[in-house]
Amino acid sequence: MSTEVRVPTLGESVTEATVATWFKKPGDRVETDEMLCELETDKVTVEVPSPASGELSEIVAEEGATVGVDALLATIAEAGAEGGAGAADGGGGAAAAKPTEAPEPAAAPDEAAASGGGETVEVMVPALGESVTEATVSTWFKATGDAVAADEMLCELETDKVSVEVPAPAAGTLGEILAEEGTTVEAGGRLATITTGAGAAAPAPEAEAHEAPAAKAEGRDVEDAPSAKKMMEEKGLSSDQVQGTGRDGRIMKEDVQKAAAGGGAAPAAEARQPAAAPEPP
């Protein structure tokens, strides 16, 4: 089965965009919500995430192409499609059949059993203010598998006018992050899911697995937002010249804009320390 990647809503009164960058090429393996490409309009830059896991089979709109809202960008051959019934080559039914994703591998029957009694609650983008229809996910304060309390802050969204903190609608375990940092989301869009009740205890062991990657952040082993990387190349800046404000110091597009304007350069005192003067003979 193949899944279509289409142009998302681009914002009020915006009907088309230009494909600026593809981060993947045909044949590459992609994961759900992994960034595939970046679109540019006169008003905003929109990153397009993968709607399913699988292999990028075809790019329909190449870099530089102008596309309208809901236009076809690419197709993804879903993982495990060859193992299904003979309908794997059906092709055109992708839009009608929504891909269902297993949140955890089949190799964890105990976890699956434990989550049987849990209920999934969706975390949605709140109202963003008058005439504001979209925002950028700037920071996640929690990681997948973390325990959360009702009304605890999960993430922060940024718009041209305000910053909006999104609280947890229920207590439980953060099951899946659907909109990663740097993603553009619309009011009412889905951000994440929370597992409540009996199922909330199932992902708890994964919290330990997230501690190791977090520790690496101290050494600046953090993936910057794709749009930020592109802008750093355009502006001739390196990552050590930009002060990242995302989670674990991740550099966002807005950080690069500030650095380029001279207001957000990273402290570089240590990097620019003059070498010690040679001792006289």
FENPEZI-V830047 format. One record per pair of residues at least 4 apart in sequence whose C-alpha atoms are under 7 Angstrom apart, sorted by the first residue. I is the first residue (numbers start at 1). J is the second residue. D is the distance in Angstrom with one decimal. If there is no record, write none. Layout:
i & j & d
I & J & D
I & J & D
This chain:
i & j & d
1 & 77 & 6.1
1 & 78 & 6.0
1 & 81 & 5.6
1 & 88 & 4.7
1 & 89 & 6.1
1 & 90 & 6.4
1 & 91 & 5.8
1 & 94 & 6.7
2 & 75 & 6.3
2 & 76 & 5.3
2 & 77 & 4.4
2 & 78 & 5.8
2 & 91 & 5.6
2 & 94 & 5.6
3 & 75 & 5.6
3 & 76 & 5.0
3 & 77 & 6.4
3 & 78 & 6.9
3 & 94 & 5.0
4 & 72 & 6.9
4 & 74 & 6.1
4 & 75 & 4.6
4 & 76 & 6.4
4 & 94 & 6.4
4 & 95 & 6.9
5 & 50 & 7.0
5 & 51 & 6.8
5 & 72 & 6.1
5 & 73 & 5.4
5 & 74 & 5.1
5 & 75 & 5.7
6 & 70 & 5.2
6 & 71 & 5.4
6 & 72 & 4.6
6 & 73 & 5.2
7 & 68 & 7.0
7 & 69 & 5.2
7 & 70 & 4.5
7 & 71 & 5.3
7 & 72 & 6.6
7 & 73 & 6.6
8 & 69 & 6.1
8 & 70 & 5.9
9 & 69 & 5.9
10 & 14 & 5.7
10 & 15 & 6.9
10 & 69 & 6.9
11 & 133 & 6.4
11 & 134 & 6.8
12 & 133 & 7.0
15 & 68 & 5.8
15 & 69 & 5.9
16 & 66 & 6.8
16 & 67 & 5.5
16 & 68 & 4.2
16 & 69 & 6.0
17 & 39 & 6.0
17 & 40 & 5.4
17 & 41 & 4.8
17 & 66 & 5.6
17 & 67 & 5.5
17 & 68 & 6.4
18 & 39 & 5.5
18 & 40 & 5.2
18 & 41 & 6.5
18 & 64 & 5.9
18 & 65 & 5.6
18 & 66 & 4.4
18 & 67 & 6.2
19 & 38 & 6.3
19 & 39 & 4.6
19 & 40 & 6.5
19 & 62 & 6.8
19 & 63 & 4.9
19 & 64 & 5.2
19 & 65 & 5.5
19 & 66 & 6.5
20 & 38 & 5.6
20 & 39 & 5.3
20 & 40 & 6.1
20 & 63 & 5.5
20 & 64 & 6.0
21 & 37 & 5.5
21 & 38 & 5.2
21 & 63 & 5.8
22 & 36 & 6.1
22 & 37 & 4.2
22 & 38 & 6.6
22 & 63 & 6.8
23 & 36 & 5.3
23 & 37 & 5.4
24 & 28 & 6.3
24 & 36 & 5.8
25 & 56 & 6.9
26 & 56 & 5.0
26 & 57 & 5.1
26 & 58 & 5.5
26 & 59 & 6.6
27 & 55 & 5.8
27 & 56 & 5.4
27 & 57 & 5.7
28 & 55 & 5.7
28 & 56 & 5.6
29 & 54 & 5.9
29 & 55 & 4.6
29 & 56 & 6.4
30 & 34 & 6.5
30 & 53 & 5.6
30 & 54 & 5.5
30 & 55 & 5.8
30 & 56 & 6.7
31 & 50 & 6.7
31 & 52 & 6.4
31 & 53 & 4.2
31 & 54 & 6.6
32 & 50 & 5.2
32 & 51 & 5.6
32 & 52 & 4.4
32 & 53 & 4.7
33 & 49 & 4.6
33 & 50 & 4.7
33 & 51 & 6.1
33 & 178 & 6.2
33 & 179 & 6.8
34 & 49 & 5.2
34 & 50 & 5.4
35 & 47 & 6.5
35 & 48 & 5.8
35 & 49 & 4.3
35 & 50 & 6.2
36 & 48 & 5.8
36 & 49 & 5.5
36 & 50 & 6.0
37 & 47 & 6.0
37 & 48 & 5.4
38 & 45 & 7.0
38 & 46 & 5.7
38 & 47 & 4.4
38 & 48 & 6.0
39 & 45 & 5.8
39 & 46 & 5.0
39 & 47 & 6.2
40 & 44 & 6.2
40 & 45 & 4.6
40 & 46 & 6.3
41 & 45 & 6.2
46 & 184 & 5.9
47 & 183 & 5.9
47 & 184 & 6.4
52 & 78 & 6.7
52 & 99 & 6.9
53 & 78 & 5.8
53 & 79 & 6.1
54 & 76 & 6.2
54 & 77 & 5.5
54 & 78 & 4.1
54 & 79 & 4.2
55 & 76 & 5.5
55 & 77 & 5.2
55 & 78 & 6.4
56 & 75 & 6.3
56 & 76 & 4.5
56 & 77 & 6.4
57 & 75 & 5.7
57 & 76 & 5.3
57 & 77 & 6.0
58 & 74 & 5.4
58 & 75 & 5.3
59 & 73 & 6.3
59 & 74 & 4.3
59 & 75 & 6.7
60 & 72 & 6.7
60 & 73 & 5.1
60 & 74 & 5.0
61 & 65 & 5.9
61 & 73 & 5.0
61 & 74 & 6.9
67 & 71 & 6.1
81 & 88 & 5.6
82 & 88 & 5.8
84 & 88 & 6.5
93 & 97 & 6.1
94 & 98 & 7.0
108 & 112 & 6.4
109 & 113 & 6.1
110 & 114 & 6.2
111 & 115 & 6.1
111 & 202 & 5.2
112 & 116 & 6.4
114 & 198 & 6.7
114 & 199 & 5.6
114 & 202 & 5.7
115 & 198 & 6.2
115 & 199 & 3.5
115 & 200 & 6.9
115 & 202 & 5.8
116 & 199 & 6.1
117 & 197 & 6.7
117 & 198 & 5.0
117 & 199 & 5.6
118 & 195 & 6.0
118 & 196 & 5.3
118 & 197 & 4.7
118 & 198 & 4.8
118 & 199 & 3.8
118 & 200 & 6.3
119 & 195 & 5.6
119 & 196 & 5.2
119 & 197 & 6.3
120 & 193 & 6.4
120 & 194 & 5.6
120 & 195 & 4.6
120 & 196 & 6.3
121 & 193 & 5.6
121 & 194 & 5.1
121 & 195 & 6.3
122 & 190 & 6.8
122 & 192 & 6.0
122 & 193 & 4.5
122 & 194 & 6.3
123 & 168 & 6.9
123 & 169 & 6.7
123 & 190 & 6.0
123 & 191 & 5.4
123 & 192 & 5.0
123 & 193 & 5.7
124 & 188 & 5.7
124 & 189 & 5.6
124 & 190 & 4.6
124 & 191 & 5.4
125 & 186 & 6.9
125 & 187 & 5.2
125 & 188 & 4.8
125 & 189 & 5.2
125 & 190 & 6.3
125 & 191 & 6.5
126 & 187 & 5.9
126 & 188 & 6.1
127 & 187 & 5.7
128 & 132 & 5.7
128 & 133 & 6.7
128 & 187 & 6.5
133 & 186 & 5.7
133 & 187 & 5.6
134 & 184 & 6.7
134 & 185 & 5.5
134 & 186 & 4.1
134 & 187 & 5.8
135 & 157 & 6.0
135 & 158 & 5.4
135 & 159 & 4.7
135 & 184 & 5.6
135 & 185 & 5.5
135 & 186 & 6.4
136 & 157 & 5.5
136 & 158 & 5.2
136 & 159 & 6.4
136 & 182 & 5.9
136 & 183 & 5.6
136 & 184 & 4.4
136 & 185 & 6.1
137 & 156 & 6.2
137 & 157 & 4.6
137 & 158 & 6.5
137 & 180 & 6.8
137 & 181 & 4.9
137 & 182 & 5.3
137 & 183 & 5.5
137 & 184 & 6.5
138 & 156 & 5.8
138 & 157 & 5.4
138 & 158 & 6.2
138 & 181 & 5.3
138 & 182 & 5.9
138 & 246 & 6.0
139 & 155 & 5.5
139 & 156 & 5.2
139 & 181 & 5.9
139 & 246 & 5.2
139 & 247 & 5.4
140 & 154 & 6.1
140 & 155 & 4.2
140 & 156 & 6.5
140 & 181 & 6.9
140 & 247 & 6.4
141 & 154 & 5.3
141 & 155 & 5.4
142 & 146 & 6.3
142 & 154 & 5.8
144 & 174 & 5.2
144 & 175 & 5.6
144 & 176 & 5.7
144 & 177 & 6.6
145 & 173 & 5.8
145 & 174 & 5.3
145 & 175 & 5.9
145 & 203 & 5.1
145 & 204 & 5.7
145 & 206 & 5.5
145 & 207 & 5.1
146 & 173 & 5.6
146 & 174 & 5.6
146 & 204 & 6.7
146 & 207 & 5.5
147 & 172 & 5.8
147 & 173 & 4.4
147 & 174 & 6.4
148 & 152 & 6.5
148 & 171 & 5.5
148 & 172 & 5.5
148 & 173 & 5.8
148 & 174 & 6.8
149 & 168 & 6.8
149 & 170 & 6.7
149 & 171 & 4.3
149 & 172 & 6.6
150 & 168 & 5.2
150 & 169 & 5.7
150 & 170 & 4.4
150 & 171 & 4.4
151 & 167 & 4.7
151 & 168 & 4.7
151 & 169 & 6.1
152 & 167 & 5.2
152 & 168 & 5.4
153 & 165 & 6.5
153 & 166 & 5.7
153 & 167 & 4.2
153 & 168 & 6.2
154 & 166 & 5.8
154 & 167 & 5.5
154 & 168 & 6.1
155 & 165 & 5.9
155 & 166 & 5.4
156 & 163 & 6.8
156 & 164 & 5.6
156 & 165 & 4.4
156 & 166 & 6.1
157 & 163 & 5.6
157 & 164 & 5.0
157 & 165 & 6.3
158 & 162 & 6.1
158 & 163 & 4.5
158 & 164 & 6.3
159 & 163 & 6.2
171 & 196 & 6.3
172 & 194 & 6.1
172 & 195 & 5.5
172 & 196 & 4.4
172 & 197 & 6.9
172 & 200 & 5.1
173 & 194 & 5.4
173 & 195 & 5.2
173 & 196 & 6.6
173 & 200 & 5.0
173 & 203 & 7.0
174 & 193 & 6.2
174 & 194 & 4.5
174 & 195 & 6.4
175 & 193 & 5.4
175 & 194 & 5.1
175 & 195 & 5.8
176 & 192 & 5.4
176 & 193 & 5.3
177 & 191 & 6.3
177 & 192 & 4.4
177 & 193 & 6.7
178 & 190 & 6.8
178 & 191 & 5.1
178 & 192 & 5.0
179 & 183 & 5.9
179 & 191 & 5.1
179 & 192 & 7.0
182 & 225 & 5.8
182 & 252 & 6.6
185 & 189 & 6.2
195 & 199 & 6.0
195 & 200 & 5.0
196 & 200 & 4.8
206 & 210 & 6.7
207 & 211 & 6.8
210 & 214 & 6.3
211 & 215 & 6.3
212 & 216 & 6.6
213 & 217 & 6.9
216 & 221 & 5.8
217 & 221 & 5.2
217 & 222 & 5.8
217 & 248 & 5.7
222 & 250 & 6.0
223 & 250 & 6.6
224 & 228 & 6.6
224 & 229 & 6.6
224 & 250 & 5.1
224 & 251 & 5.0
224 & 252 & 6.7
225 & 229 & 6.4
225 & 251 & 6.2
225 & 252 & 5.5
225 & 253 & 7.0
226 & 230 & 6.3
227 & 231 & 6.3
227 & 253 & 5.8
228 & 232 & 6.1
228 & 251 & 6.5
228 & 252 & 5.3
228 & 253 & 4.1
228 & 256 & 6.3
229 & 233 & 6.4
230 & 234 & 6.4
231 & 235 & 6.0
231 & 256 & 6.8
232 & 236 & 5.8
232 & 237 & 4.8
232 & 238 & 6.4
232 & 256 & 6.4
233 & 237 & 6.3
235 & 260 & 6.9
237 & 241 & 6.4
240 & 266 & 6.4
241 & 265 & 5.3
241 & 266 & 5.0
242 & 255 & 6.6
242 & 256 & 6.2
242 & 259 & 5.7
242 & 264 & 6.3
242 & 265 & 4.7
242 & 266 & 4.7
243 & 251 & 6.9
243 & 255 & 6.4
243 & 264 & 5.8
243 & 265 & 5.6
243 & 266 & 4.2
244 & 249 & 4.7
244 & 250 & 5.1
244 & 251 & 4.0
244 & 252 & 6.5
244 & 255 & 6.0
245 & 249 & 5.5
245 & 250 & 6.2
245 & 251 & 6.2
245 & 252 & 7.0
245 & 255 & 6.9
246 & 250 & 4.4
246 & 251 & 6.0
246 & 252 & 6.4
251 & 255 & 6.1
252 & 256 & 6.8
253 & 257 & 6.4
254 & 258 & 6.3
255 & 259 & 6.2
255 & 264 & 6.4
256 & 260 & 6.0
257 & 261 & 6.2
258 & 262 & 6.3
258 & 263 & 5.1
258 & 264 & 4.7
259 & 263 & 5.4
259 & 264 & 4.0
259 & 265 & 4.7
268 & 272 & 6.1
269 & 273 & 6.1
